[in-house]
């Protein structure tokens, strides 16, 4: 597992934090044609979703004749509301939960086969004190918020829990097994410690009426 993903994520999260806390550092932003534009407004910065280690832009539309939901095109989250009372944050949270269940279950199965272990069940929760856990009944519990982390960090957490099916402790043999499948695990643990507040934070998206909403 390469550590490149978590390093890139570190830089992006740091820059976004600076934009929010010290906009005067960034000042007017230069466009490709050399013209300058004002720094991003706080409302624009607010509509970001932490997903796979990136702060992804979220565009919110009022579309009364269209089903509510979220569409991710690979670079932008498009969130469709039927009325202004709908909370876009709830829609993106539901989307993240669904994606987390899909990704974490599939990747855990792959890692279990590589490590040579078997588990019983995978349960996703909204934990804010633990990223994940492994029970004596060989069940794996995950916080859905893991989907916000870089894929390499997600993989580390899966390896971490699956290795507990071999060693139910954090002794030297356990960490040797983790290192066998995740040599960069110390860097991933550092990422978790430095960005836990961002990962545990709830989504806070706000619909701002636009001149013309998407159909």
Secondary structure, 3 states (H helix, E strand, C coil): CCCHHHHHHHHHHHHHHHHHHCHHHHCCEECCCCCEECCCCHHHHHCEEEECCEEEEEEEEECCCCCCEEEECCCEEEEEECCCCCCHHHHHHHHHHHHHHHHHHHHHHHHHHHHCCCCCCEEEECCCCCCEEECCCCCEEEEHHHHHCCHHHHHHHHHHHHHCCCCCCCCHHHHHHHHHHCCCHHHHHHHHHHHHHHHHCCCCCCCCCCCCCCC
